[in-house]
């Protein structure tokens, strides 16, 4: 009995030592990161985030086009084309915001160069990116340009400004613009979805071919009316799934933006806790990697 207890204690001690060694190793790696390497990691995650945001903008643009087209077709088939008006979604605005995101990616690239110990970056290049972002917001009549200019102009006017503080201000502005866009998209897409449902419900059975319906309705139903109704439900379900996937992507990007902002805020502190910064960056990678994996399935 004593021998059994001894071996149990021995195994527990060895396992605990291995776990502690692994945690200690990861902690040691985190603490050994230089300021430049931390900045480089921040830039890498920020660029990954921009790519995901651009992907969401593209998805919104595709969905908005599909919603308008499918809604118009449903209106025609329902013989209510004169009274049916699909919800108009602002595609021009979406394209303009995507152009702004490309400028943000360039700003992140310049930020990464400044952090690279093997490359002598120019702060003027990052400042120029900040000014270009302000000008782009002005072109799309976004009030963000006024607020952003008042925040970053005093920073970049200094010959040796704090590039981390500049990135914080740029990301904070991006969070505000993104939040407004997400609210607008969800409102418009949901309205368009409801319009589509109404128009779809008004399409009479005679507008459908029973022979072709059988190919699209896999359930063991019979009768043209039943097949028509099930087909309509399947169309609605498909569109709802697309909207749900978009919302999940938006939520992941929104959370990642907050984590990036918090990571930068912690990083610029004089008593910066590197483990906190790395934790935020790991969360970003986990969220965005999950999004990419689901998109490829």
SERO-4910 file (N, C-alpha, C, O; in steps of 0.05 Angstrom, whole numbers):
BEGIN
 pado doro    nc1    nc2    nc3   cac1   cac2   cac3    cc1    cc2    cc3    oc1    oc2    oc3
  Unk    A     17    -24      0      0      0      0     17     25      0     12     44    -14
  Unk    A     39     24     16     57     47     17     71     51     -9     75     74    -18
  Unk    A     78     28    -23     91     30    -49     73     43    -70     81     59    -86
  Unk    A     47     35    -69     28     47    -88     25     77    -84     26     92   -103
  Unk    A     23     85    -59     21    114    -53     46    128    -62     45    151    -72
  Unk    A     69    116    -58     94    128    -66     95    133    -96    103    155   -105
  Unk    A     86    112   -112     87    115   -141     67    136   -151     72    150   -170
  Unk    A     44    138   -137     24    158   -144     35    186   -140     32    204   -158
  Unk    A     48    191   -117     60    217   -111     82    223   -131     85    246   -140
  Unk    A     98    202   -138    120    206   -157    110    215   -184    121    233   -197
  Unk    A     89    201   -194     78    207   -221     66    235   -220     70    251   -239
  Unk    A     52    242   -199     40    269   -197     62    291   -197     58    312   -210
  Unk    A     84    285   -183    106    305   -182    118    309   -209    125    331   -217
  Unk    A    122    287   -224    134    289   -250    117    304   -270    126    321   -285
  Unk    A     90    298   -269     71    311   -287     70    341   -280     69    358   -299
  Unk    A     70    348   -255     69    376   -247     94    391   -256     92    414   -265
  Unk    A    116    377   -254    142    389   -263    142    395   -293    151    416   -302
  Unk    A    131    375   -308    129    379   -337    111    402   -345    118    418   -363
  Unk    A     88    404   -332     69    426   -338     81    452   -331     80    472   -346
  Unk    A     94    453   -307    107    478   -299    129    486   -318    133    510   -324
  Unk    A    144    466   -327    166    472   -345    155    483   -372    167    502   -383
  Unk    A    133    471   -381    121    481   -406    111    510   -403    116    527   -420
  Unk    A     97    516   -381     87    543   -376    110    562   -372    109    585   -382
  Unk    A    130    553   -358    153    570   -353    167    577   -378    177    599   -382
  Unk    A    169    556   -397    182    561   -422    167    582   -439    180    600   -450
  Unk    A    140    579   -440    124    599   -455    126    627   -442    128    647   -457
  Unk    A    126    628   -416    129    653   -402    156    666   -408    158    690   -412
  Unk    A    177    648   -407    203    658   -413    206    670   -441    218    690   -445
  Unk    A    193    656   -460    194    665   -488    180    692   -490    189    710   -505
  Unk    A    158    695   -476    143    721   -477    160    743   -465    162    765   -477
  Unk    A    171    738   -442    187    759   -428    212    767   -444    222    789   -441
  Unk    A    223    748   -460    247    753   -475    242    769   -500    261    778   -513
  Unk    A    217    773   -508    211    789   -532    220    817   -529    215    830   -508
  Unk    A    234    827   -549    243    855   -548    220    873   -556    200    864   -566
  Unk    A    224    899   -551    203    919   -558    198    918   -588    175    919   -597
  Unk    A    219    916   -604    216    915   -633    201    891   -642    184    893   -660
  Unk    A    206    867   -630    192    843   -638    163    844   -630    146    834   -644
  Unk    A    157    857   -607    130    860   -599    115    878   -619     92    873   -626
  Unk    A    128    900   -627    116    918   -647    111    903   -673     90    907   -686
  Unk    A    129    886   -681    126    870   -705    103    851   -703     88    848   -723
  Unk    A     99    839   -680     76    821   -676     50    837   -677     30    827   -688
  Unk    A     50    860   -665     26    878   -666     19    884   -695     -4    883   -703
  Unk    A     40    891   -711     35    898   -739     25    874   -755      7    876   -772
  Unk    A     36    850   -749     27    826   -763     -2    820   -758    -17    813   -777
  Unk    A    -10    821   -733    -38    816   -726    -57    838   -737    -79    832   -746
  Unk    A    -47    862   -738    -63    884   -749    -68    880   -779    -90    885   -789
  Unk    A    -47    870   -793    -50    866   -822    -69    842   -827    -85    843   -845
  Unk    A    -67    821   -810    -86    799   -812   -115    809   -808   -134    800   -822
  Unk    A   -118    827   -789   -144    838   -783   -155    854   -807   -179    852   -814
  Unk    A   -138    870   -820   -147    886   -843   -156    868   -865   -176    873   -879
  Unk    A   -141    846   -870   -149    827   -891   -177    815   -885   -193    812   -904
  Unk    A   -182    809   -860   -208    798   -853   -230    819   -856   -253    812   -864
  Unk    A   -224    844   -850   -244    865   -853   -251    869   -882   -274    872   -889
  Unk    A   -230    868   -899   -235    871   -928   -253    848   -938   -270    851   -955
  Unk    A   -248    824   -927   -264    800   -935   -293    804   -927   -311    797   -942
  Unk    A   -298    816   -903   -325    822   -895   -338    842   -913   -362    839   -920
  Unk    A   -324    863   -920   -334    883   -939   -343    870   -965   -364    876   -976
  Unk    A   -325    852   -975   -332    838  -1000   -357    821   -997   -374    820  -1015
  Unk    A   -359    807   -974   -383    791   -969   -408    808   -968   -429    800   -980
  Unk    A   -407    831   -955   -430    849   -953   -437    858   -981   -461    859   -988
  Unk    A   -417    865   -997   -423    874  -1025   -436    853  -1041   -455    858  -1056
  Unk    A   -426    828  -1039   -438    806  -1054   -467    800  -1045   -485    796  -1061
  Unk    A   -471    800  -1018   -497    794  -1008   -517    816  -1015   -540    811  -1020
  Unk    A   -508    841  -1015   -526    863  -1021   -535    861  -1051   -558    866  -1057
  Unk    A   -516    853  -1068   -523    850  -1096   -543    827  -1100   -563    830  -1114
  Unk    A   -538    804  -1087   -555    781  -1088   -583    788  -1078   -604    780  -1089
  Unk    A   -584    803  -1055   -610    810  -1043   -626    827  -1062   -651    823  -1064
  Unk    A   -613    847  -1074   -628    864  -1092   -638    849  -1117   -660    852  -1126
  Unk    A   -620    832  -1128   -627    817  -1152   -649    797  -1147   -669    796  -1161
  Unk    A   -645    781  -1126   -665    760  -1120   -692    773  -1112   -713    762  -1119
  Unk    A   -691    795  -1098   -715    809  -1090   -730    819  -1114   -755    818  -1116
  Unk    A   -715    830  -1134   -728    840  -1158   -741    818  -1174   -763    821  -1185
  Unk    A   -727    795  -1176   -737    772  -1191   -763    762  -1177   -783    756  -1191
  Unk    A   -762    760  -1151   -786    751  -1136   -809    770  -1140   -832    761  -1143
  Unk    A   -803    796  -1142   -824    816  -1147   -837    813  -1174   -861    816  -1177
  Unk    A   -820    807  -1194   -830    803  -1221   -848    778  -1222   -870    779  -1234
  Unk    A   -839    756  -1211   -854    731  -1211   -880    734  -1195   -900    720  -1201
  Unk    A   -880    752  -1175   -904    756  -1159   -924    775  -1173   -945    782  -1162
  Unk    A   -916    784  -1197   -933    803  -1212   -937    829  -1197   -958    842  -1200
  Unk    A   -917    836  -1180   -920    861  -1165   -895    879  -1170   -887    894  -1153
  Unk    A   -884    876  -1194   -859    891  -1200   -863    921  -1198   -844    935  -1192
  Unk    A   -887    930  -1205   -891    959  -1204   -891    970  -1176   -882    993  -1171
  Unk    A   -900    954  -1157   -902    964  -1129   -877    955  -1113   -873    965  -1091
  Unk    A   -862    935  -1123   -840    925  -1108   -814    941  -1112   -806    945  -1135
  Unk    A   -802    950  -1091   -777    964  -1093   -757    952  -1073   -761    954  -1049
  Unk    A   -737    938  -1083   -717    925  -1065   -702    946  -1049   -697    968  -1059
  Unk    A   -694    939  -1025   -679    957  -1008   -652    964  -1021   -638    946  -1029
  Unk    A   -647    989  -1023   -622    998  -1036   -599    997  -1016   -601   1009   -994
  Unk    A   -577    983  -1023   -554    981  -1006   -531    997  -1019   -528    998  -1043
  Unk    A   -516   1010  -1002   -496   1030  -1011   -470   1016  -1020   -451   1015  -1004
  Unk    A   -470   1007  -1044   -446    993  -1054   -422   1012  -1058   -399   1005  -1054
  Unk    A   -428   1037  -1067   -407   1057  -1071   -393   1063  -1045   -369   1065  -1044
  Unk    A   -408   1064  -1023   -396   1069   -997   -379   1046   -988   -358   1050   -976
  Unk    A   -388   1022   -994   -372    998   -987   -346    998  -1002   -325    993   -989
  Unk    A   -346   1004  -1027   -321   1005  -1042   -302   1027  -1032   -278   1022  -1031
  Unk    A   -313   1049  -1024   -297   1071  -1013   -284   1063   -987   -260   1069   -982
  Unk    A   -299   1048   -970   -288   1039   -944   -266   1019   -948   -247   1018   -933
  Unk    A   -269   1002   -969   -249    982   -975   -223    996   -984   -201    986   -978
  Unk    A   -226   1018   -998   -202   1034  -1006   -188   1045   -981   -163   1046   -980
  Unk    A   -204   1054   -962   -192   1064   -937   -176   1042   -922   -155   1047   -911
  Unk    A   -188   1018   -923   -174    996   -910   -147    989   -923   -129    981   -909
  Unk    A   -146    993   -949   -120    989   -962    -99   1010   -952    -76   1003   -950
  Unk    A   -109   1034   -946    -91   1054   -935    -82   1046   -907    -59   1051   -899
  Unk    A   -101   1034   -892    -94   1025   -865    -73   1003   -867    -54   1002   -850
  Unk    A    -76    985   -886    -56    964   -890    -28    975   -896     -8    965   -886
  Unk    A    -28    997   -912     -2   1010   -918     10   1022   -893     34   1022   -888
  Unk    A     -8   1034   -876      1   1046   -851     13   1024   -832     34   1029   -820
  Unk    A      0   1002   -831     10    979   -815     37    969   -825     54    963   -810
  Unk    A     39    969   -852     65    960   -864     87    979   -856    109    970   -849
  Unk    A     82   1005   -858    103   1025   -850    109   1023   -820    132   1026   -812
  Unk    A     89   1017   -804     93   1013   -775    111    989   -770    128    990   -753
  Unk    A    107    968   -785    123    944   -782    152    949   -790    171    939   -778
  Unk    A    156    965   -811    183    972   -820    198    988   -798    222    984   -794
  Unk    A    184   1006   -785    196   1021   -763    204   1003   -740    223   1009   -725
  Unk    A    189    981   -737    195    963   -714    217    943   -721    229    930   -704
  Unk    A    223    940   -747    243    920   -756    271    930   -750    279    951   -759
  Unk    A    285    914   -733    312    922   -724    332    922   -748    352    936   -747
  Unk    A    325    907   -769    344    905   -791    337    925   -813    350    924   -835
  Unk    A    318    942   -809    311    962   -829    307    989   -817    294    992   -796
  Unk    A    318   1009   -830    315   1036   -820    290   1049   -832    292   1060   -854
  Unk    A    268   1048   -818    243   1059   -828    242   1089   -826    258   1101   -811
  Unk    A    224   1101   -841    221   1130   -840    194   1137   -828    173   1129   -838
  Unk    A    195   1152   -806    170   1160   -793    152   1176   -811    128   1176   -808
  Unk    A    165   1191   -829    150   1208   -847    131   1192   -865    109   1201   -872
  Unk    A    139   1167   -871    122   1150   -888     97   1142   -873     75   1142   -885
  Unk    A     99   1136   -847     76   1129   -831     57   1153   -828     33   1151   -829
  Unk    A     69   1176   -823     54   1201   -820     38   1207   -846     16   1216   -845
  Unk    A     51   1202   -869     38   1206   -895     14   1188   -898     -7   1196   -909
  Unk    A     16   1163   -888     -6   1144   -889    -30   1154   -872    -53   1153   -880
  Unk    A    -23   1165   -849    -44   1176   -831    -59   1199   -845    -83   1201   -842
  Unk    A    -44   1216   -858    -56   1239   -872    -73   1229   -896    -95   1240   -901
  Unk    A    -64   1208   -909    -79   1197   -932   -106   1185   -922   -126   1187   -936
  Unk    A   -106   1173   -899   -130   1162   -887   -150   1184   -881   -174   1182   -887
  Unk    A   -140   1206   -870   -158   1229   -864   -170   1240   -890   -194   1245   -891
  Unk    A   -154   1243   -911   -163   1253   -937   -184   1235   -949   -203   1244   -961
  Unk    A   -180   1208   -946   -199   1189   -957   -226   1191   -943   -247   1189   -955
  Unk    A   -225   1194   -916   -250   1197   -901   -265   1223   -910   -289   1224   -911
  Unk    A   -249   1244   -916   -262   1269   -925   -277   1265   -951   -298   1276   -954
  Unk    A   -266   1249   -969   -278   1244   -995   -305   1230   -992   -323   1234  -1009
  Unk    A   -308   1213   -972   -334   1200   -969   -351   1214   -948   -370   1202   -937
  Unk    A   -344   1239   -942   -360   1255   -924   -364   1242   -897   -386   1244   -886
  Unk    A   -344   1230   -886   -346   1217   -860   -336   1236   -839   -314   1247   -842
  Unk    A   -351   1240   -818   -344   1259   -797   -319   1249   -782   -306   1265   -767
  Unk    A   -311   1224   -786   -287   1214   -773   -262   1230   -781   -244   1232   -765
  Unk    A   -262   1241   -805   -239   1255   -814   -232   1279   -796   -209   1284   -791
  Unk    A   -253   1293   -787   -248   1317   -770   -237   1309   -743   -217   1321   -734
  Unk    A   -249   1288   -731   -240   1279   -705   -212   1267   -707   -195   1272   -690
  Unk    A   -207   1251   -728   -181   1238   -731   -159   1259   -735   -137   1256   -725
  Unk    A   -165   1279   -752   -145   1300   -757   -138   1315   -732   -114   1320   -728
  Unk    A   -157   1321   -715   -152   1335   -690   -135   1318   -671   -121   1329   -654
  Unk    A   -137   1292   -674   -122   1274   -656    -93   1268   -665    -75   1267   -649
  Unk    A    -90   1264   -692    -64   1255   -701    -46   1278   -711    -21   1274   -712
  Unk    A    -58   1300   -720    -41   1322   -729    -21   1332   -709      3   1336   -715
  Unk    A    -29   1335   -683     -9   1343   -663     13   1323   -659     35   1329   -651
  Unk    A      6   1297   -665     26   1276   -661     47   1277   -683     71   1277   -678
  Unk    A     38   1277   -708     56   1275   -731     71   1301   -737     89   1301   -753
  Unk    A     62   1323   -725     76   1348   -729    103   1349   -715    121   1365   -722
  Unk    A    107   1331   -696    133   1328   -682    152   1313   -700    144   1294   -713
  Unk    A    177   1321   -701    198   1309   -718    202   1279   -709    207   1263   -727
  Unk    A    201   1274   -684    204   1246   -674    180   1239   -656    181   1240   -632
  Unk    A    159   1232   -670    134   1227   -655    133   1198   -646    149   1181   -654
  Unk    A    113   1192   -630    109   1165   -619     92   1149   -639     67   1154   -641
  Unk    A    104   1131   -654     89   1116   -675     68   1098   -663     48   1092   -675
  Unk    A     73   1088   -638     53   1071   -625     28   1087   -618      6   1077   -621
  Unk    A     31   1112   -609      8   1129   -602     -7   1135   -628    -32   1136   -627
  Unk    A      7   1139   -650     -6   1144   -675    -23   1120   -683    -46   1123   -692
  Unk    A    -12   1096   -681    -27   1072   -688    -52   1069   -670    -73   1060   -679
  Unk    A    -49   1075   -645    -72   1073   -626    -95   1091   -636   -118   1083   -638
  Unk    A    -88   1116   -643   -109   1135   -653   -121   1125   -679   -145   1127   -683
  Unk    A   -105   1114   -697   -116   1104   -722   -135   1081   -718   -156   1079   -730
  Unk    A   -127   1062   -700   -144   1039   -695   -169   1047   -681   -191   1037   -686
  Unk    A   -168   1066   -662   -192   1076   -648   -212   1088   -668   -236   1083   -665
  Unk    A   -202   1102   -687   -220   1114   -708   -232   1092   -725   -256   1093   -732
  Unk    A   -216   1072   -731   -226   1049   -747   -248   1034   -732   -267   1025   -745
  Unk    A   -245   1031   -706   -266   1018   -690   -292   1033   -692   -313   1020   -696
  Unk    A   -291   1059   -691   -316   1075   -692   -329   1073   -720   -353   1069   -722
  Unk    A   -313   1074   -741   -324   1072   -768   -336   1044   -773   -357   1041   -784
  Unk    A   -321   1024   -764   -330    996   -767   -357    992   -753   -375    979   -764
  Unk    A   -359   1002   -728   -383    998   -712   -407   1010   -727   -429    998   -727
  Unk    A   -404   1034   -737   -425   1047   -752   -433   1031   -777   -456   1028   -784
  Unk    A   -413   1021   -791   -417   1006   -816   -433    981   -810   -452    974   -824
  Unk    A   -424    966   -789   -438    941   -782   -467    946   -776   -484    931   -784
  Unk    A   -473    967   -761   -501    973   -754   -517    979   -779   -539    970   -782
  Unk    A   -505    994   -797   -519   1001   -822   -523    977   -840   -545    973   -850
  Unk    A   -503    960   -842   -506    936   -859   -527    918   -848   -545    908   -863
  Unk    A   -526    912   -822   -546    894   -811   -574    904   -814   -593    889   -820
  Unk    A   -578    930   -811   -605    942   -815   -614    939   -844   -636    931   -849
  Unk    A   -596    946   -863   -603    945   -891   -607    916   -901   -627    911   -915
  Unk    A   -589    898   -893   -592    870   -902   -616    857   -891   -629    841   -904
  Unk    A   -622    862   -866   -646    851   -853   -671    861   -867   -690    846   -871
  Unk    A   -672    887   -873   -695    899   -887   -698    886   -915   -720    880   -923
  Unk    A   -676    883   -929   -676    870   -955   -685    841   -953   -700    832   -971
  Unk    A   -677    828   -932   -685    800   -928   -715    797   -923   -728    779   -934
  Unk    A   -726    816   -908   -755    816   -902   -771    822   -928   -791    809   -933
  Unk    A   -760    841   -944   -773    847   -970   -774    822   -988   -793    816  -1001
  Unk    A   -751    808   -988   -748    784  -1004   -768    762   -995   -781    749  -1012
  Unk    A   -771    759   -969   -790    739   -959   -819    746   -967   -834    728   -976
  Unk    A   -826    771   -965   -853    779   -973   -858    774  -1003   -879    763  -1010
  Unk    A   -839    783  -1019   -842    779  -1048   -843    750  -1055   -858    742  -1073
  Unk    A   -827    734  -1042   -826    705  -1047   -853    692  -1040   -862    674  -1055
  Unk    A   -865    700  -1018   -890    688  -1010   -913    695  -1029   -933    680  -1030
  Unk    A   -910    716  -1045   -931    724  -1063   -929    711  -1091   -947    714  -1107
  Unk    A   -908    696  -1096   -905    682  -1122   -924    659  -1123   -924    641  -1106
  Unk    A   -942    659  -1143   -962    637  -1146   -950    611  -1154   -928    610  -1166
  Unk    A   -963    589  -1148   -953    562  -1154   -948    559  -1184   -929    545  -1192
  Unk    A   -965    571  -1201   -963    566  -1230   -937    578  -1242   -930    573  -1265
  Unk    A   -923    595  -1226   -898    606  -1236   -875    586  -1235   -854    591  -1246
  Unk    A   -880    563  -1222   -859    543  -1219   -864    518  -1236   -887    512  -1242
  Unk    A   -843    505  -1244   -845    480  -1259   -843    457  -1239   -822    454  -1226
  Unk    A   -863    440  -1237   -862    418  -1218   -840    398  -1225   -828    387  -1207
  Unk    A   -835    395  -1251   -813    376  -1259   -786    386  -1249   -770    369  -1240
  Unk    A   -781    412  -1250   -756    422  -1240   -755    424  -1210   -733    422  -1198
  Unk    A   -778    429  -1198   -779    431  -1168   -769    405  -1155   -755    406  -1135
  Unk    A   -776    382  -1167   -768    356  -1156   -738    354  -1154   -728    341  -1136
  Unk    A   -724    367  -1172   -694    366  -1172   -682    382  -1149   -660    376  -1139
  Unk    A   -697    402  -1140   -687    420  -1119   -697    414  -1091   -685    422  -1071
  Unk    A   -719    400  -1090   -730    392  -1064   -724    363  -1058   -736    345  -1071
  Unk    A   -706    357  -1040   -697    330  -1035   -715    315  -1016   -714    290  -1015
  Unk    A   -732    329  -1001   -749    316   -982   -771    300   -996   -779    307  -1018
  Unk    A   -780    279   -984   -800    261   -997   -829    273   -996   -846    261   -983
  Unk    A   -833    295  -1009   -859    308  -1010   -871    305  -1038   -856    301  -1057
  Unk    A   -897    307  -1040   -910    306  -1066   -931    328  -1067   -938    340  -1047
  Unk    A   -940    334  -1091   -960    355  -1095   -945    381  -1101   -927    389  -1086
  Unk    A   -953    394  -1122   -939    418  -1131   -938    440  -1110   -918    453  -1105
  Unk    A   -961    445  -1097   -962    466  -1077   -943    461  -1054   -929    479  -1045
  Unk    A   -941    436  -1045   -923    429  -1023   -894    433  -1032   -877    444  -1017
  Unk    A   -888    425  -1057   -861    428  -1067   -853    457  -1069   -830    465  -1063
  Unk    A   -872    474  -1078   -867    502  -1081   -861    515  -1053   -842    530  -1050
  Unk    A   -877    508  -1034   -874    520  -1007   -847    511   -994   -834    527   -981
  Unk    A   -841    485   -998   -815    476   -986   -792    489  -1000   -772    496   -987
  Unk    A   -794    492  -1026   -772    506  -1042   -768    534  -1032   -746    544  -1029
  Unk    A   -790    548  -1027   -789    576  -1017   -775    576   -989   -758    593   -984
  Unk    A   -783    557   -972   -771    556   -946   -741    551   -948   -725    562   -933
  Unk    A   -733    533   -966   -704    527   -970   -689    552   -979   -666    556   -970
  Unk    A   -701    568   -997   -688    593  -1006   -684    612   -982   -663    624   -979
  Unk    A   -705    614   -966   -703    632   -942   -682    622   -923   -667    638   -911
  Unk    A   -681    596   -919   -662    584   -900   -633    589   -910   -616    595   -895
  Unk    A   -629    586   -936   -603    590   -948   -593    619   -944   -571    625   -937
  Unk    A   -612    638   -949   -605    666   -945   -600    673   -916   -582    688   -910
  Unk    A   -616    662   -898   -612    666   -870   -585    656   -860   -572    668   -844
  Unk    A   -577    632   -870   -551    621   -863   -528    639   -872   -509    643   -858
  Unk    A   -531    651   -896   -511    670   -906   -509    694   -888   -487    703   -882
  Unk    A   -532    704   -879   -532    728   -861   -520    721   -834   -505    737   -823
  Unk    A   -526    697   -824   -514    688   -798   -484    685   -800   -470    693   -781
  Unk    A   -474    675   -822   -445    672   -826   -432    699   -827   -410    703   -816
  Unk    A   -445    718   -840   -435    745   -842   -433    758   -814   -413    770   -807
  Unk    A   -454    755   -798   -455    766   -771   -433    754   -754   -420    769   -738
  Unk    A   -427    728   -757   -406    716   -742   -379    728   -749   -362    733   -732
  Unk    A   -375    732   -775   -350    745   -784   -347    773   -773   -326    781   -764
  Unk    A   -369    788   -774   -369    815   -763   -362    815   -733   -346    831   -724
  Unk    A   -374    796   -718   -369    795   -690   -340    789   -684   -328    800   -666
  Unk    A   -328    771   -700   -300    763   -696   -282    787   -701   -262    792   -687
  Unk    A   -288    802   -723   -272    825   -729   -275    847   -708   -256    860   -700
  Unk    A   -300    851   -699   -305    872   -678   -289    865   -653   -276    883   -641
  Unk    A   -290    840   -644   -275    832   -620   -245    835   -625   -231    844   -607
  Unk    A   -236    828   -648   -207    830   -654   -198    859   -655   -176    865   -645
  Unk    A   -214    877   -665   -208    905   -664   -204    915   -635   -186    930   -629
  Unk    A   -222    907   -618   -221    914   -590   -196    903   -577   -182    917   -562
  Unk    A   -189    878   -583   -165    866   -572   -140    880   -582   -121    884   -567
  Unk    A   -139    888   -608   -116    902   -619   -113    929   -605    -90    937   -598
  Unk    A   -135    943   -601   -134    969   -588   -124    966   -559   -107    982   -550
  Unk    A   -133    945   -545   -125    940   -518    -95    932   -516    -81    939   -498
  Unk    A    -86    916   -536    -58    908   -537    -40    932   -541    -19    934   -528
  Unk    A    -47    950   -559    -31    974   -564    -31    992   -539    -10   1003   -532
  Unk    A    -54    994   -526    -56   1011   -502    -38   1000   -480    -25   1016   -466
  Unk    A    -37    974   -477    -20    962   -456     10    964   -464     27    969   -447
  Unk    A     15    961   -490     42    961   -500     57    988   -495     81    988   -489
  Unk    A     42   1010   -497     55   1037   -494     59   1045   -465     72   1065   -459
  Unk    A     49   1029   -446     53   1035   -418     82   1032   -410     96   1014   -421
  Unk    A     92   1049   -393    120   1047   -384    125   1020   -369    147   1010   -371
  Unk    A    105   1010   -356    107    984   -342     91    962   -357     77    947   -344
  Unk    A     94    962   -383     79    944   -400     82    915   -391    104    905   -385
  Unk    A     59    901   -389     59    872   -383     58    857   -410     37    856   -422
  Unk    A     81    846   -417     83    832   -443     64    809   -446     53    803   -468
  Unk    A     59    795   -424     41    772   -425     13    780   -432     -2    765   -445
  Unk    A      5    804   -423    -22    814   -429    -24    820   -459    -44    813   -472
  Unk    A     -3    833   -470     -3    840   -498     -4    814   -515    -20    812   -534
  Unk    A     12    795   -509     13    770   -524    -14    755   -522    -23    743   -541
  Unk    A    -26    756   -499    -53    744   -495    -73    756   -514    -89    741   -526
  Unk    A    -73    782   -516    -92    796   -535    -86    787   -564   -105    782   -579
  Unk    A    -60    786   -571    -53    779   -598    -61    750   -604    -69    744   -627
  Unk    A    -58    732   -585    -66    705   -589    -96    702   -593   -106    686   -608
  Unk    A   -111    719   -578   -140    719   -581   -148    727   -610   -166    716   -622
  Unk    A   -134    747   -620   -140    757   -647   -135    734   -667   -151    729   -685
  Unk    A   -112    721   -664   -105    700   -683   -126    677   -681   -134    666   -702
  Unk    A   -134    670   -657   -153    649   -654   -180    656   -667   -192    639   -681
  Unk    A   -190    680   -663   -215    689   -675   -214    689   -705   -232    679   -718
  Unk    A   -193    701   -716   -191    705   -745   -184    679   -759   -192    674   -782
  Unk    A   -168    662   -746   -162    636   -758   -187    618   -759   -191    604   -778
  Unk    A   -204    620   -738   -229    606   -738   -247    615   -760   -260    598   -773
  Unk    A   -248    641   -765   -264    652   -787   -255    642   -814   -271    634   -831
  Unk    A   -228    642   -818   -217    633   -844   -222    603   -848   -229    595   -871
  Unk    A   -220    587   -827   -225    558   -829   -253    553   -837   -258    536   -855
  Unk    A   -273    566   -825   -301    562   -832   -307    571   -860   -323    558   -873
  Unk    A   -294    592   -869   -298    602   -896   -289    582   -917   -300    581   -939
  Unk    A   -267    567   -911   -256    548   -930   -269    521   -929   -264    504   -947
  Unk    A   -287    516   -910   -300    490   -908   -321    487   -929   -334    466   -930
***
